[in-house]
Amino acid sequence: MKKKGLFWLLGVYICVLFLGAELAAVAYAWMQYVDGPVHVDWIRYLAHKPLCQYVDRFRIVGFFLLLPYICKKCHIQRKNLGLRFSLKKYIMAFCFGCALWIFLFGVSIAVIGGVAPKSALTIPLLPIFGASFLLALLEEIIFRGVVFEFFRKNYSEILSMCLLALLFASLHFSICTPGNATNVFLHATQCAYNSLVAISHIQWTYFICLLLLSCLLVRLRLKFNSLWVCIGFHQGLVFVLMLLRKRYTFTNYGSCFWGSGHITDAWFSVIVLMGIWCVLECYWRSHEKNT
């Protein structure tokens, strides 16, 4: 039963991936067609995006839109996902995520440098906030929401947390790399296929950071019984990363331990995340014993 359930979920993902690839090809071709006669900035912006990015976005959105069907087939109730909005929990988690990533970035550049401020420019805070919120919302509902509940119905809580962490980290290296086909539909299919079989080179510090962050997000969700804690914390991390990329130019040179300013390329970040995990676990367990 467990293997059947897992293979069923993988089958759904693969179907969404390849169907999304064909829809992405249609959207890409349409953008190329209207870019000439229609002089609109956002159309020109989207028309210059590579096809592999269309495939990547369509697979995420497609899987997200299929979540109600998955919940129904797997008997996952909406009330168990922790979707009830809590402004206080969301804001506190968002601030914690921002503070953590700013601290790690500050320590990194204080020790090794490695970044240079870009020329004076206006940073679009509102669009960055919106983009980071949308990304965190999608990923948390998918991973810490539905997929975690799916695993928890088939496995123990600890094993579910570990499986989800491995899946979450691995998918960040599952990139829709382009193929060499000239036909747009075959090209999109190659992009989807490559995302399954051509996993890019794994950067171990980033991989372990993703593992630890996924486990931490699951624990936050279980502890506070709210997915909005995960959304806020996740958004805080992404928001700071987007701001830093807009504000600074990063070099690829740096210390293996301290990184180069990218935060997730430093073993120091891994140690800090492990320390946060241990401290929170000890605190929560001692608190549970006292109550």
Backbone hydrogen bonds, N-H to C=O, Kabsch-Sander energy under -0.5 kcal/mol:
donor,donor_aa,acceptor,acceptor_aa,energy
5,G,1,M,-2.3
6,L,2,K,-2.4
7,F,3,K,-3.0
8,W,4,K,-2.2
9,L,5,G,-2.0
10,L,6,L,-2.3
11,G,7,F,-2.5
12,V,8,W,-2.2
13,Y,9,L,-2.2
14,I,10,L,-2.4
15,C,11,G,-2.4
16,V,12,V,-2.5
17,L,13,Y,-2.7
18,F,14,I,-2.3
19,L,15,C,-2.4
20,G,16,V,-2.8
21,A,17,L,-1.6
22,E,18,F,-1.5
23,L,19,L,-2.1
24,A,20,G,-2.5
25,A,21,A,-1.9
26,V,22,E,-1.8
27,A,23,L,-2.5
28,Y,24,A,-2.8
29,A,25,A,-2.7
30,W,26,V,-2.3
31,M,27,A,-2.2
32,Q,28,Y,-2.1
33,Y,29,A,-1.9
34,V,30,W,-2.4
35,D,31,M,-1.4
36,G,32,Q,-0.6
38,V,34,V,-1.9
39,H,37,P,-0.7
40,V,38,V,-1.2
44,R,40,V,-2.5
45,Y,41,D,-2.4
46,L,42,W,-2.2
47,A,43,I,-2.5
48,H,44,R,-1.2
49,K,46,L,-1.3
53,Q,50,P,-0.9
54,Y,50,P,-1.1
55,V,51,L,-2.2
56,D,52,C,-2.0
57,R,53,Q,-2.3
58,F,54,Y,-2.5
59,R,55,V,-2.0
60,I,56,D,-1.5
61,V,57,R,-2.5
62,G,58,F,-2.5
63,F,59,R,-1.9
64,F,60,I,-2.1
65,L,61,V,-2.5
66,L,62,G,-1.1
67,L,64,F,-1.4
70,I,66,L,-2.1
71,C,67,L,-3.0
72,K,68,P,-2.0
73,K,69,Y,-2.5
74,C,70,I,-2.2
75,H,71,C,-0.5
75,H,72,K,-0.7
76,I,71,C,-2.8
77,Q,75,H,-0.6
80,N,77,Q,-1.3
81,L,78,R,-1.6
82,G,79,K,-0.7
83,L,78,R,-0.6
90,Y,86,S,-2.3
91,I,87,L,-2.7
92,M,88,K,-2.4
93,A,89,K,-2.2
94,F,90,Y,-2.3
95,C,91,I,-2.5
96,F,92,M,-2.0
97,G,93,A,-2.5
98,C,94,F,-2.4
99,A,95,C,-2.7
100,L,96,F,-2.4
101,W,97,G,-2.0
102,I,98,C,-2.3
103,F,99,A,-2.3
104,L,100,L,-2.2
105,F,101,W,-2.2
106,G,102,I,-2.8
107,V,103,F,-2.4
108,S,104,L,-2.0
109,I,105,F,-2.4
110,A,106,G,-1.8
111,V,107,V,-1.6
112,I,108,S,-2.5
113,G,109,I,-1.0
116,A,249,T,-1.9
118,K,247,R,-2.6
123,I,121,L,-0.6
125,L,123,I,-1.7
128,I,124,P,-2.0
129,F,125,L,-2.8
130,G,126,L,-2.6
131,A,127,P,-2.7
132,S,128,I,-2.5
133,F,129,F,-2.1
134,L,130,G,-2.4
135,L,131,A,-2.2
136,A,132,S,-2.3
137,L,133,F,-2.8
138,L,134,L,-2.4
139,E,135,L,-2.5
140,E,136,A,-2.5
141,I,137,L,-2.1
142,I,138,L,-2.1
143,F,139,E,-3.0
144,R,139,E,-0.5
145,G,140,E,-1.3
146,V,141,I,-2.7
147,V,142,I,-2.9
148,F,143,F,-1.8
149,E,145,G,-1.8
150,F,146,V,-2.4
151,F,147,V,-2.4
152,R,148,F,-2.6
153,K,149,E,-1.4
154,N,150,F,-0.6
154,N,151,F,-1.3
155,Y,151,F,-2.7
160,S,156,S,-2.5
161,M,157,E,-2.1
162,C,158,I,-2.1
163,L,159,L,-2.8
164,L,160,S,-2.4
165,A,161,M,-2.1
166,L,162,C,-2.3
167,L,163,L,-2.4
168,F,164,L,-3.1
169,A,165,A,-2.5
170,S,166,L,-2.3
171,L,167,L,-2.3
172,H,168,F,-0.7
172,H,169,A,-0.6
173,F,170,S,-1.9
174,S,171,L,-0.8
175,I,173,F,-1.3
177,T,175,I,-2.1
187,H,183,N,-2.7
188,A,184,V,-2.0
189,T,185,F,-2.0
190,Q,186,L,-2.3
191,C,187,H,-2.0
192,A,188,A,-2.2
193,Y,189,T,-2.6
194,N,190,Q,-2.8
195,S,191,C,-1.4
196,L,192,A,-0.6
196,L,193,Y,-1.3
197,V,193,Y,-1.7
198,A,194,N,-2.5
199,I,197,V,-0.7
200,S,173,F,-1.8
204,W,202,I,-0.8
207,F,203,Q,-2.5
208,I,204,W,-2.7
209,C,205,T,-2.3
210,L,206,Y,-2.3
211,L,207,F,-2.0
212,L,208,I,-2.7
213,L,209,C,-2.7
214,S,210,L,-2.4
215,C,211,L,-2.2
216,L,212,L,-2.6
217,L,213,L,-2.6
218,V,214,S,-2.2
219,R,215,C,-2.3
220,L,216,L,-2.3
221,R,217,L,-2.2
222,L,218,V,-2.5
223,K,219,R,-2.7
224,F,220,L,-2.4
225,N,221,R,-1.2
226,S,221,R,-0.8
227,L,82,G,-3.5
228,W,82,G,-0.6
229,V,226,S,-0.6
230,C,226,S,-0.6
231,I,227,L,-2.3
232,G,228,W,-2.3
233,F,229,V,-2.3
234,H,230,C,-2.8
235,Q,231,I,-2.6
236,G,232,G,-2.2
237,L,233,F,-1.7
238,V,234,H,-2.2
239,F,235,Q,-3.2
240,V,236,G,-1.9
241,L,237,L,-2.1
242,M,238,V,-2.6
243,L,239,F,-2.1
244,L,240,V,-2.6
245,R,241,L,-2.2
246,K,242,M,-1.6
247,R,243,L,-2.0
248,Y,244,L,-2.8
249,T,116,A,-2.9
250,F,248,Y,-0.5
251,T,114,G,-1.9
255,S,259,G,-1.2
259,G,255,S,-2.4
264,T,262,H,-2.4
266,A,263,I,-1.1
267,W,256,C,-1.2
268,F,257,F,-2.6
270,V,266,A,-1.3
271,I,267,W,-2.4
272,V,268,F,-2.3
273,L,269,S,-2.5
274,M,270,V,-2.3
275,G,271,I,-2.4
276,I,272,V,-2.6
277,W,273,L,-2.3
278,C,274,M,-2.4
279,V,275,G,-2.6
280,L,276,I,-2.5
281,E,277,W,-2.4
282,C,278,C,-2.5
283,Y,279,V,-2.4
284,W,280,L,-3.0
285,R,281,E,-2.4
286,S,282,C,-2.2
287,H,283,Y,-2.3
288,E,284,W,-2.3
289,K,285,R,-1.9
290,N,286,S,-1.9
291,T,287,H,-1.3
